[in-house]
Amino acid sequence: MKTLIVEDDFVCRQIMKDILKKFGDCDIVVDGEEALQAFRLAWEDNEPYDLICMDIMMPRMDGKEALKHIRAFEKEMNIRGPGEVKVIMTTALGDPKTVVEAFYQSGATSYLVKPLTEKDILAEIKSFGLLEENSND
């Protein structure tokens, strides 16, 4: 599983990397603009991401805007449904407006509220079919 972690907070980046590196390659970027660059480069290298874990609130370009661009790129490439990258949006904000904007309007696959736990992250990834149900790491 190839993962892109998009997070401006150092501690959150490290936690997610420590959890996800057991399951494959993890790239890390700090904002939405870098996320778009990494996403496009991965496609150009014919090694697209299976999973993106992206914070909503970041400098320069937030996660919602970056995800809209990612979904637009996939649409241009005629990638739809199961072929789309799985995206977990993360945020400290659990209010309904943020959930609606990130999950429904931006095209997120899933949504987790911080603080993130290994159990929650792995449960989401397993629900996408990216990990076996018996992966207990």
PyMOL commands that place a pseudoatom at each C-alpha (Angstrom):
pseudoatom trace, name=CA, resn=MET, resi=1, chain=A, elem=C, hetatm=0, pos=[0.000, 0.000, 0.000]
pseudoatom trace, name=CA, resn=LYS, resi=2, chain=A, elem=C, hetatm=0, pos=[1.411, 3.357, -1.038]
pseudoatom trace, name=CA, resn=THR, resi=3, chain=A, elem=C, hetatm=0, pos=[0.321, 6.236, 1.203]
pseudoatom trace, name=CA, resn=LEU, resi=4, chain=A, elem=C, hetatm=0, pos=[0.555, 10.011, 1.074]
pseudoatom trace, name=CA, resn=ILE, resi=5, chain=A, elem=C, hetatm=0, pos=[0.330, 11.793, 4.434]
pseudoatom trace, name=CA, resn=VAL, resi=6, chain=A, elem=C, hetatm=0, pos=[-0.676, 15.457, 4.106]
pseudoatom trace, name=CA, resn=GLU, resi=7, chain=A, elem=C, hetatm=0, pos=[-0.334, 17.169, 7.477]
pseudoatom trace, name=CA, resn=ASP, resi=8, chain=A, elem=C, hetatm=0, pos=[1.137, 20.484, 8.624]
pseudoatom trace, name=CA, resn=ASP, resi=9, chain=A, elem=C, hetatm=0, pos=[1.552, 19.393, 12.263]
pseudoatom trace, name=CA, resn=PHE, resi=10, chain=A, elem=C, hetatm=0, pos=[4.844, 17.562, 12.908]
pseudoatom trace, name=CA, resn=VAL, resi=11, chain=A, elem=C, hetatm=0, pos=[3.536, 15.352, 15.732]
pseudoatom trace, name=CA, resn=CYS, resi=12, chain=A, elem=C, hetatm=0, pos=[0.479, 14.255, 13.735]
pseudoatom trace, name=CA, resn=ARG, resi=13, chain=A, elem=C, hetatm=0, pos=[2.712, 13.472, 10.732]
pseudoatom trace, name=CA, resn=GLN, resi=14, chain=A, elem=C, hetatm=0, pos=[4.958, 11.272, 12.854]
pseudoatom trace, name=CA, resn=ILE, resi=15, chain=A, elem=C, hetatm=0, pos=[2.057, 9.410, 14.465]
pseudoatom trace, name=CA, resn=MET, resi=16, chain=A, elem=C, hetatm=0, pos=[0.480, 8.639, 11.111]
pseudoatom trace, name=CA, resn=LYS, resi=17, chain=A, elem=C, hetatm=0, pos=[3.793, 7.633, 9.570]
pseudoatom trace, name=CA, resn=ASP, resi=18, chain=A, elem=C, hetatm=0, pos=[4.572, 5.302, 12.493]
pseudoatom trace, name=CA, resn=ILE, resi=19, chain=A, elem=C, hetatm=0, pos=[1.180, 3.617, 12.052]
pseudoatom trace, name=CA, resn=LEU, resi=20, chain=A, elem=C, hetatm=0, pos=[1.175, 3.374, 8.254]
pseudoatom trace, name=CA, resn=LYS, resi=21, chain=A, elem=C, hetatm=0, pos=[4.826, 2.617, 7.397]
pseudoatom trace, name=CA, resn=LYS, resi=22, chain=A, elem=C, hetatm=0, pos=[4.280, -1.017, 8.481]
pseudoatom trace, name=CA, resn=PHE, resi=23, chain=A, elem=C, hetatm=0, pos=[2.004, -1.480, 5.468]
pseudoatom trace, name=CA, resn=GLY, resi=24, chain=A, elem=C, hetatm=0, pos=[4.069, 0.080, 2.690]
pseudoatom trace, name=CA, resn=ASP, resi=25, chain=A, elem=C, hetatm=0, pos=[5.725, 3.238, 1.418]
pseudoatom trace, name=CA, resn=CYS, resi=26, chain=A, elem=C, hetatm=0, pos=[4.702, 6.536, 3.025]
pseudoatom trace, name=CA, resn=ASP, resi=27, chain=A, elem=C, hetatm=0, pos=[5.384, 9.936, 1.544]
pseudoatom trace, name=CA, resn=ILE, resi=28, chain=A, elem=C, hetatm=0, pos=[4.839, 13.056, 3.625]
pseudoatom trace, name=CA, resn=VAL, resi=29, chain=A, elem=C, hetatm=0, pos=[3.971, 16.599, 2.558]
pseudoatom trace, name=CA, resn=VAL, resi=30, chain=A, elem=C, hetatm=0, pos=[2.926, 19.605, 4.633]
pseudoatom trace, name=CA, resn=ASP, resi=31, chain=A, elem=C, hetatm=0, pos=[0.153, 21.331, 2.656]
pseudoatom trace, name=CA, resn=GLY, resi=32, chain=A, elem=C, hetatm=0, pos=[-2.365, 20.952, -0.142]
pseudoatom trace, name=CA, resn=GLU, resi=33, chain=A, elem=C, hetatm=0, pos=[-0.122, 22.378, -2.849]
pseudoatom trace, name=CA, resn=GLU, resi=34, chain=A, elem=C, hetatm=0, pos=[2.581, 19.811, -2.091]
pseudoatom trace, name=CA, resn=ALA, resi=35, chain=A, elem=C, hetatm=0, pos=[-0.112, 17.108, -1.985]
pseudoatom trace, name=CA, resn=LEU, resi=36, chain=A, elem=C, hetatm=0, pos=[-1.169, 17.949, -5.540]
pseudoatom trace, name=CA, resn=GLN, resi=37, chain=A, elem=C, hetatm=0, pos=[2.446, 17.870, -6.735]
pseudoatom trace, name=CA, resn=ALA, resi=38, chain=A, elem=C, hetatm=0, pos=[3.076, 14.508, -5.060]
pseudoatom trace, name=CA, resn=PHE, resi=39, chain=A, elem=C, hetatm=0, pos=[-0.195, 13.056, -6.390]
pseudoatom trace, name=CA, resn=ARG, resi=40, chain=A, elem=C, hetatm=0, pos=[0.571, 14.091, -9.974]
pseudoatom trace, name=CA, resn=LEU, resi=41, chain=A, elem=C, hetatm=0, pos=[4.192, 12.907, -9.779]
pseudoatom trace, name=CA, resn=ALA, resi=42, chain=A, elem=C, hetatm=0, pos=[3.065, 9.516, -8.492]
pseudoatom trace, name=CA, resn=TRP, resi=43, chain=A, elem=C, hetatm=0, pos=[0.779, 9.168, -11.521]
pseudoatom trace, name=CA, resn=GLU, resi=44, chain=A, elem=C, hetatm=0, pos=[3.536, 10.304, -13.894]
pseudoatom trace, name=CA, resn=ASP, resi=45, chain=A, elem=C, hetatm=0, pos=[5.819, 7.655, -12.377]
pseudoatom trace, name=CA, resn=ASN, resi=46, chain=A, elem=C, hetatm=0, pos=[3.022, 5.073, -12.833]
pseudoatom trace, name=CA, resn=GLU, resi=47, chain=A, elem=C, hetatm=0, pos=[3.007, 4.467, -9.064]
pseudoatom trace, name=CA, resn=PRO, resi=48, chain=A, elem=C, hetatm=0, pos=[-0.207, 6.125, -7.855]
pseudoatom trace, name=CA, resn=TYR, resi=49, chain=A, elem=C, hetatm=0, pos=[-1.167, 6.327, -4.204]
pseudoatom trace, name=CA, resn=ASP, resi=50, chain=A, elem=C, hetatm=0, pos=[-3.598, 3.812, -2.727]
pseudoatom trace, name=CA, resn=LEU, resi=51, chain=A, elem=C, hetatm=0, pos=[-4.361, 6.020, 0.260]
pseudoatom trace, name=CA, resn=ILE, resi=52, chain=A, elem=C, hetatm=0, pos=[-4.147, 9.695, 1.172]
pseudoatom trace, name=CA, resn=CYS, resi=53, chain=A, elem=C, hetatm=0, pos=[-4.520, 10.840, 4.778]
pseudoatom trace, name=CA, resn=MET, resi=54, chain=A, elem=C, hetatm=0, pos=[-5.083, 14.589, 4.593]
pseudoatom trace, name=CA, resn=ASP, resi=55, chain=A, elem=C, hetatm=0, pos=[-5.626, 17.259, 7.211]
pseudoatom trace, name=CA, resn=ILE, resi=56, chain=A, elem=C, hetatm=0, pos=[-8.366, 19.747, 6.396]
pseudoatom trace, name=CA, resn=MET, resi=57, chain=A, elem=C, hetatm=0, pos=[-6.875, 22.912, 7.893]
pseudoatom trace, name=CA, resn=MET, resi=58, chain=A, elem=C, hetatm=0, pos=[-3.433, 23.693, 6.450]
pseudoatom trace, name=CA, resn=PRO, resi=59, chain=A, elem=C, hetatm=0, pos=[-1.585, 26.784, 5.202]
pseudoatom trace, name=CA, resn=ARG, resi=60, chain=A, elem=C, hetatm=0, pos=[-1.431, 27.794, 1.510]
pseudoatom trace, name=CA, resn=MET, resi=61, chain=A, elem=C, hetatm=0, pos=[-4.045, 25.280, 0.300]
pseudoatom trace, name=CA, resn=ASP, resi=62, chain=A, elem=C, hetatm=0, pos=[-6.359, 23.430, 2.674]
pseudoatom trace, name=CA, resn=GLY, resi=63, chain=A, elem=C, hetatm=0, pos=[-7.290, 19.772, 2.403]
pseudoatom trace, name=CA, resn=LYS, resi=64, chain=A, elem=C, hetatm=0, pos=[-10.772, 20.370, 0.985]
pseudoatom trace, name=CA, resn=GLU, resi=65, chain=A, elem=C, hetatm=0, pos=[-9.397, 22.417, -1.914]
pseudoatom trace, name=CA, resn=ALA, resi=66, chain=A, elem=C, hetatm=0, pos=[-6.582, 19.923, -2.564]
pseudoatom trace, name=CA, resn=LEU, resi=67, chain=A, elem=C, hetatm=0, pos=[-9.055, 17.046, -2.636]
pseudoatom trace, name=CA, resn=LYS, resi=68, chain=A, elem=C, hetatm=0, pos=[-11.267, 18.868, -5.150]
pseudoatom trace, name=CA, resn=HIS, resi=69, chain=A, elem=C, hetatm=0, pos=[-8.204, 19.179, -7.428]
pseudoatom trace, name=CA, resn=ILE, resi=70, chain=A, elem=C, hetatm=0, pos=[-7.277, 15.512, -6.910]
pseudoatom trace, name=CA, resn=ARG, resi=71, chain=A, elem=C, hetatm=0, pos=[-10.806, 14.370, -7.823]
pseudoatom trace, name=CA, resn=ALA, resi=72, chain=A, elem=C, hetatm=0, pos=[-10.797, 16.677, -10.873]
pseudoatom trace, name=CA, resn=PHE, resi=73, chain=A, elem=C, hetatm=0, pos=[-7.465, 15.175, -11.995]
pseudoatom trace, name=CA, resn=GLU, resi=74, chain=A, elem=C, hetatm=0, pos=[-8.893, 11.655, -11.600]
pseudoatom trace, name=CA, resn=LYS, resi=75, chain=A, elem=C, hetatm=0, pos=[-11.946, 12.653, -13.631]
pseudoatom trace, name=CA, resn=GLU, resi=76, chain=A, elem=C, hetatm=0, pos=[-9.687, 13.981, -16.414]
pseudoatom trace, name=CA, resn=MET, resi=77, chain=A, elem=C, hetatm=0, pos=[-7.829, 10.645, -16.338]
pseudoatom trace, name=CA, resn=ASN, resi=78, chain=A, elem=C, hetatm=0, pos=[-11.206, 8.823, -16.535]
pseudoatom trace, name=CA, resn=ILE, resi=79, chain=A, elem=C, hetatm=0, pos=[-10.675, 7.282, -13.086]
pseudoatom trace, name=CA, resn=ARG, resi=80, chain=A, elem=C, hetatm=0, pos=[-13.936, 6.726, -11.245]
pseudoatom trace, name=CA, resn=GLY, resi=81, chain=A, elem=C, hetatm=0, pos=[-15.472, 4.769, -8.382]
pseudoatom trace, name=CA, resn=PRO, resi=82, chain=A, elem=C, hetatm=0, pos=[-13.279, 1.935, -7.099]
pseudoatom trace, name=CA, resn=GLY, resi=83, chain=A, elem=C, hetatm=0, pos=[-10.274, 3.215, -9.057]
pseudoatom trace, name=CA, resn=GLU, resi=84, chain=A, elem=C, hetatm=0, pos=[-10.182, 6.524, -7.190]
pseudoatom trace, name=CA, resn=VAL, resi=85, chain=A, elem=C, hetatm=0, pos=[-7.595, 6.998, -4.470]
pseudoatom trace, name=CA, resn=LYS, resi=86, chain=A, elem=C, hetatm=0, pos=[-9.010, 6.403, -0.987]
pseudoatom trace, name=CA, resn=VAL, resi=87, chain=A, elem=C, hetatm=0, pos=[-8.868, 9.619, 1.045]
pseudoatom trace, name=CA, resn=ILE, resi=88, chain=A, elem=C, hetatm=0, pos=[-9.223, 9.939, 4.808]
pseudoatom trace, name=CA, resn=MET, resi=89, chain=A, elem=C, hetatm=0, pos=[-9.754, 13.571, 5.777]
pseudoatom trace, name=CA, resn=THR, resi=90, chain=A, elem=C, hetatm=0, pos=[-8.568, 14.406, 9.285]
pseudoatom trace, name=CA, resn=THR, resi=91, chain=A, elem=C, hetatm=0, pos=[-9.316, 17.399, 11.469]
pseudoatom trace, name=CA, resn=ALA, resi=92, chain=A, elem=C, hetatm=0, pos=[-9.673, 18.603, 15.013]
pseudoatom trace, name=CA, resn=LEU, resi=93, chain=A, elem=C, hetatm=0, pos=[-13.093, 19.978, 14.038]
pseudoatom trace, name=CA, resn=GLY, resi=94, chain=A, elem=C, hetatm=0, pos=[-15.972, 17.549, 14.450]
pseudoatom trace, name=CA, resn=ASP, resi=95, chain=A, elem=C, hetatm=0, pos=[-18.792, 19.968, 13.712]
pseudoatom trace, name=CA, resn=PRO, resi=96, chain=A, elem=C, hetatm=0, pos=[-21.421, 18.906, 11.129]
pseudoatom trace, name=CA, resn=LYS, resi=97, chain=A, elem=C, hetatm=0, pos=[-20.590, 21.724, 8.668]
pseudoatom trace, name=CA, resn=THR, resi=98, chain=A, elem=C, hetatm=0, pos=[-16.954, 20.595, 8.442]
pseudoatom trace, name=CA, resn=VAL, resi=99, chain=A, elem=C, hetatm=0, pos=[-18.024, 16.979, 7.970]
pseudoatom trace, name=CA, resn=VAL, resi=100, chain=A, elem=C, hetatm=0, pos=[-20.431, 17.881, 5.156]
pseudoatom trace, name=CA, resn=GLU, resi=101, chain=A, elem=C, hetatm=0, pos=[-17.876, 20.063, 3.371]
pseudoatom trace, name=CA, resn=ALA, resi=102, chain=A, elem=C, hetatm=0, pos=[-15.031, 17.542, 3.601]
pseudoatom trace, name=CA, resn=PHE, resi=103, chain=A, elem=C, hetatm=0, pos=[-16.909, 14.297, 3.195]
pseudoatom trace, name=CA, resn=TYR, resi=104, chain=A, elem=C, hetatm=0, pos=[-19.763, 15.025, 0.835]
pseudoatom trace, name=CA, resn=GLN, resi=105, chain=A, elem=C, hetatm=0, pos=[-18.740, 18.124, -1.109]
pseudoatom trace, name=CA, resn=SER, resi=106, chain=A, elem=C, hetatm=0, pos=[-15.018, 17.455, -1.509]
pseudoatom trace, name=CA, resn=GLY, resi=107, chain=A, elem=C, hetatm=0, pos=[-15.217, 13.736, -2.264]
pseudoatom trace, name=CA, resn=ALA, resi=108, chain=A, elem=C, hetatm=0, pos=[-13.488, 12.226, 0.758]
pseudoatom trace, name=CA, resn=THR, resi=109, chain=A, elem=C, hetatm=0, pos=[-13.753, 8.472, 1.208]
pseudoatom trace, name=CA, resn=SER, resi=110, chain=A, elem=C, hetatm=0, pos=[-13.746, 8.802, 4.987]
pseudoatom trace, name=CA, resn=TYR, resi=111, chain=A, elem=C, hetatm=0, pos=[-13.395, 11.313, 7.798]
pseudoatom trace, name=CA, resn=LEU, resi=112, chain=A, elem=C, hetatm=0, pos=[-11.660, 11.011, 11.185]
pseudoatom trace, name=CA, resn=VAL, resi=113, chain=A, elem=C, hetatm=0, pos=[-11.594, 13.514, 14.037]
pseudoatom trace, name=CA, resn=LYS, resi=114, chain=A, elem=C, hetatm=0, pos=[-8.307, 14.030, 15.912]
pseudoatom trace, name=CA, resn=PRO, resi=115, chain=A, elem=C, hetatm=0, pos=[-6.760, 12.789, 18.089]
pseudoatom trace, name=CA, resn=LEU, resi=116, chain=A, elem=C, hetatm=0, pos=[-6.229, 9.866, 15.739]
pseudoatom trace, name=CA, resn=THR, resi=117, chain=A, elem=C, hetatm=0, pos=[-5.702, 6.380, 17.075]
pseudoatom trace, name=CA, resn=GLU, resi=118, chain=A, elem=C, hetatm=0, pos=[-4.098, 3.428, 15.350]
pseudoatom trace, name=CA, resn=LYS, resi=119, chain=A, elem=C, hetatm=0, pos=[-7.293, 1.436, 15.876]
pseudoatom trace, name=CA, resn=ASP, resi=120, chain=A, elem=C, hetatm=0, pos=[-9.443, 4.061, 14.118]
pseudoatom trace, name=CA, resn=ILE, resi=121, chain=A, elem=C, hetatm=0, pos=[-7.034, 4.504, 11.195]
pseudoatom trace, name=CA, resn=LEU, resi=122, chain=A, elem=C, hetatm=0, pos=[-6.651, 0.767, 10.614]
pseudoatom trace, name=CA, resn=ALA, resi=123, chain=A, elem=C, hetatm=0, pos=[-10.414, 0.199, 10.841]
pseudoatom trace, name=CA, resn=GLU, resi=124, chain=A, elem=C, hetatm=0, pos=[-10.976, 2.761, 8.085]
pseudoatom trace, name=CA, resn=ILE, resi=125, chain=A, elem=C, hetatm=0, pos=[-8.254, 1.317, 5.857]
pseudoatom trace, name=CA, resn=LYS, resi=126, chain=A, elem=C, hetatm=0, pos=[-9.629, -2.204, 6.318]
pseudoatom trace, name=CA, resn=SER, resi=127, chain=A, elem=C, hetatm=0, pos=[-13.128, -0.958, 5.408]
pseudoatom trace, name=CA, resn=PHE, resi=128, chain=A, elem=C, hetatm=0, pos=[-11.679, 0.242, 2.070]
pseudoatom trace, name=CA, resn=GLY, resi=129, chain=A, elem=C, hetatm=0, pos=[-10.254, -3.232, 1.392]
pseudoatom trace, name=CA, resn=LEU, resi=130, chain=A, elem=C, hetatm=0, pos=[-6.652, -1.972, 1.438]
pseudoatom trace, name=CA, resn=LEU, resi=131, chain=A, elem=C, hetatm=0, pos=[-5.698, -4.228, 4.366]
pseudoatom trace, name=CA, resn=GLU, resi=132, chain=A, elem=C, hetatm=0, pos=[-6.790, -7.687, 5.355]
pseudoatom trace, name=CA, resn=GLU, resi=133, chain=A, elem=C, hetatm=0, pos=[-9.298, -7.901, 8.213]
pseudoatom trace, name=CA, resn=ASN, resi=134, chain=A, elem=C, hetatm=0, pos=[-6.815, -9.972, 10.250]
pseudoatom trace, name=CA, resn=SER, resi=135, chain=A, elem=C, hetatm=0, pos=[-4.068, -7.316, 10.092]
pseudoatom trace, name=CA, resn=ASN, resi=136, chain=A, elem=C, hetatm=0, pos=[-3.601, -6.607, 13.774]
pseudoatom trace, name=CA, resn=ASP, resi=137, chain=A, elem=C, hetatm=0, pos=[-0.484, -4.450, 13.674]
for i in range(1, 137): cmd.bond("trace and resi %d" % i, "trace and resi %d" % (i + 1))
show_as sticks, trace
zoom trace
